[in-house]
């Protein structure tokens, strides 16, 4: 089987470049889904389309009965204008939240999709080695559905992707531009953070900028609220237990230099790696925001929306499958890592069934510095993709054939 996978490398890279050059945003992955579905149909799989709007699911039944394992790849791109000078550079543009922007696979979902398509091909050619059923999940909207829409893993689960047949375990990977090619990193239990999005509205009283005493300044009060929120992290959260972050990423208010506005809106995110700490931080935010505003004669509200749960690797499943990863990549190339405060809606699958999520190296071996994910310069060394095909294929087979 290893030789079959090696022979697939050119195909996998070609698929990846096609997806990279033709990226589509969350819940709008129409052409991407068509290409995936056509590939799975050519392989003779049972194919479901339109799952969670644009998702595709392929079902591959082995020659004997057994458990069901799911393999997942996310397929959406980001509103980022690419700066890389590549022959397959994205030139796609769109309007996002009222602004013109480029569209780019700036988080590597194009590589995840191409890898899982490669896995589909190799496994469909080895049905005699499959004791059970493999469900290939190509998931849209991992980056989050547009405002007002449902999407992503949560909607796939709602529409029954983990049933008929019932999934016993699920595996997923993420390319990492800052981990060297040939390396796999993993962590039992929490590996990525729970993500909350919050919106704070501060209402004061508008007045002339020359006489602030005649009104109530929501800009100044917003600054106090931001400062207060950071003390939850720096003075109240027990960071020796787990990391946590509160970030305000957007502030809107005012129209002119000499007018104190009536209101200010702030939007931000909370990242936590421990359920109890998450509960504590959210409770303190809800207590603190209106209290600070009231102390300065204003009113403030806070709304908190859950985006993802903690990406939690089932310890037993992780321990069971670790030898597979070590055999595929070499023990010296499979490394235990600390958790990251990034978020992943793969976590919703893991709330329903045991799951294992790991990182695949995508950094060129001769590179000293790599551009982070979600940036215009994000770059992946394609020589690392074939290891992803090997790892996901063997994880599925070893799990079913244990």
Secondary structure, 3 states (H helix, E strand, C coil): CHHHHHHCHHHHHHHHHHHHHCCCCCCCCHHHHHHHHHHHHHCCCEEEEEECCCEEEEEEECCEEEEEEEEEEECCCECCCCCCCCCCCCCCEEEECCEEEECECCCCHHHHHHHHHHHHHHHHCCHHHCEEEEEEEEECCCCCCCCCCCCHHHHHHHCCCCCCCCCCEEEEEEEEEEEECCCEEECCEEEEEEEEEEEEEEECECEECCCHHHCECHHHHHHHHHHHHHHHHHHHCCCCCCCEEEEEEEEECCCCCCEECCEEEEEEEEEECCHHHHHHHHHHHHHHHHHHHHHCCCEEEEEEEEEECCEEECHHHHHHHHHHHHHHHCHHHEEECCCEEEECCHHHHHHHCEEEEEEEEEECCCCCCCCCCCCCCCCCCHHHHHHHHHHHHHHHHHHHCC
